[in-house]
Amino acid sequence: MEYPVYLQMTETENVVAVQGPSRFWEGQKLGQRVLQHDVVCHTWPERQRVLDMLEPDGPWTRISKESFNRVWSPGVEEPDLEFEAHVELARWTTFGISSKARWFARVTTLTQLRAALAWAKEREVPLLVLGGGSNMLLHGDVHALVLQVDIRGVDVSPQGATGAIVSAGAGEPWHGFVMQTLDEGWHGLENLSLIPGNVGASPMQNIGAYGVEVKDHFAWLDAVRIEDGALERFDTSNCQFGYRESVFKREERGKWIIVRVAFHLDRESPLRMGYGAIEHELASIPVERRTHRDVSEAVIRIRQSKLPDPTVVGNAGSFFKNPTVPAAVAQKLAEAHPSMPQYPQEGGAVKLAAGWLIEQSGWKGHSRETHGVHEKQALVLVHFGGATGQEVWALAQDVMASVHGKFGVQLEPEVNQIQMHPSA
Ligand SMILES: Cc1cc2nc3c(=O)[nH]c(=O)nc-3n(C[C@H](O)[C@H](O)[C@H](O)COP(=O)(O)OP(=O)(O)OC[C@H]3O[C@@H](n4cnc5c(N)ncnc54)[C@H](O)[C@@H]3O)c2cc1C
């Protein structure tokens, strides 16, 4: 079945758009009044209600999209969806490496997104979902439909005396969204200031910085299933967040497009200053006068001093994840390298600092003319101009092999490697 399915109740003007197996939009006319509900089905009886609606013998009859729109016209024309061919992607990714998309479309609504999915399905064209392009390395031309998700809008739903669930469309730029929440007094995301990219990708790898991760404030996300267009809601337990991980990078990889993400924020959320140099940055402000905005500004200053600005030099932030090793391995490494930073984790494993391992292997500041390893932060690979994705990947592999040779530790890329050229 393809979603949405439009239904009308016999002899009434009540309509339903079934968005997925556990989601429907309902419109009822009561005299002059119009009631609309977006229903997310959490329990079995609610899901059974959806199944009952879809039963052929019940009181609900399937109608066309046009009939549905005649009763419930949103009064807004959907902009036409354009499919461009052979689009240069350098400006769409922060690495800025030249690569061509076979097809490219920008979607701003759920309807457009579903139309694009149908277009690709009909032509058997693979998909590459693109947000802000700040966490991907394109190894060559992309033989796919590159779908740039630009669904916008921020929504606040107050909860209790001081809290709110604040949701944002996947296409909202992350930093702009964080600034907007702070402007409106909704606190919690300040330590995640200045992370590039868009809201939609933030749960993909559970973005994190300065002691906070998206999962710490996550409420829910809405995603469209690529296979049938069904709109589903995921809560924290379905997302299976981990360190730079979620279910969308593992079991559910390539199956969903995230369209909206919601966060639990609070006017009275505590300030988190115990990580990195935040406390030092705030030293001139008395503790009792420090605000969430101060923490955000401190994080911004620290990030600007350490990380290369992608508008100046191409990069995708940390190229590698910090590796985790068993305690016994960590113990041996500590004996051989007493100054090695180690961070014990719950369950006994130990996290190591990938940047330190790379630096000790002699790569910091390494240059291959068009690309190299950043001079201030060895975890970041940089593109000066003119490199191919494969050249950057060859450097990444050399770094991984060298760290493995010196320490016996296998590094893993954090950045998504995109290989969708015809020969791949
Ligand atoms: C200078 C710099 C600093 C950074 N610092 C940090 C940091 O501190 N912490 C951190 O965690 N990350 C950091 N990053 C990495 C990056 O900013 C984040 O991972 C960000 O969330 C990526 O968002 P994006 O919109 O650019 O995703 P993209 O690069 O466009 O996509 C990333 C992946 O998500 C998929 N995707 C994108 N949007 C959607 C969607 N709507 N639905 C389904 N799949 C989607 C893509 O297909 C791809 O696989 C940094 C990057 C840079 C350049």
The ligand as a Gaussian input file, in Angstrom:
#p B3LYP/6-31G(d) Opt

LIG

0 1
 C       33.183000      22.171000      11.187000
 C       32.297000      21.002000      11.580000
 C       32.115000      20.721000      12.919000
 C       31.283000      19.650000      13.305000
 N       31.104000      19.415000      14.639000
 C       30.313000      18.390000      15.046000
 C       30.112000      18.152000      16.443000
 O       30.613000      18.856000      17.302000
 N       29.332000      17.108000      16.790000
 C       28.728000      16.309000      15.852000
 O       28.022000      15.375000      16.267000
 N       28.881000      16.541000      14.544000
 C       29.655000      17.551000      14.108000
 N       29.834000      17.781000      12.764000
 C       29.207000      16.880000      11.784000
 C       27.857000      17.385000      11.206000
 O       27.750000      18.753000      11.344000
 C       26.662000      16.711000      11.865000
 O       26.751000      15.314000      11.761000
 C       25.328000      17.185000      11.254000
 O       24.265000      16.672000      11.997000
 C       25.156000      16.763000       9.796000
 O       24.006000      17.411000       9.315000
 P       23.764000      17.652000       7.772000
 O       22.392000      18.214000       7.630000
 O       24.864000      18.435000       7.190000
 O       23.800000      16.141000       7.241000
 P       24.315000      15.617000       5.808000
 O       25.800000      15.688000       5.754000
 O       23.554000      16.267000       4.716000
 O       23.880000      14.084000       5.929000
 C       24.486000      13.235000       6.888000
 C       23.813000      11.853000       6.780000
 O       22.463000      11.929000       7.178000
 C       21.583000      11.597000       6.096000
 N       20.474000      12.568000       6.175000
 C       20.555000      13.919000       6.125000
 N       19.340000      14.468000       6.316000
 C       18.477000      13.435000       6.481000
 C       17.070000      13.347000       6.685000
 N       16.290000      14.429000       6.785000
 N       16.510000      12.115000       6.793000
 C       17.271000      10.993000       6.677000
 N       18.609000      11.017000       6.479000
 C       19.199000      12.225000       6.378000
 C       22.410000      11.730000       4.830000
 O       21.935000      10.874000       3.811000
 C       23.796000      11.305000       5.344000
 O       23.885000       9.911000       5.409000
 C       30.639000      18.851000      12.335000
 C       30.831000      19.158000      10.968000
 C       31.635000      20.223000      10.600000
 C       31.789000      20.556000       9.144000

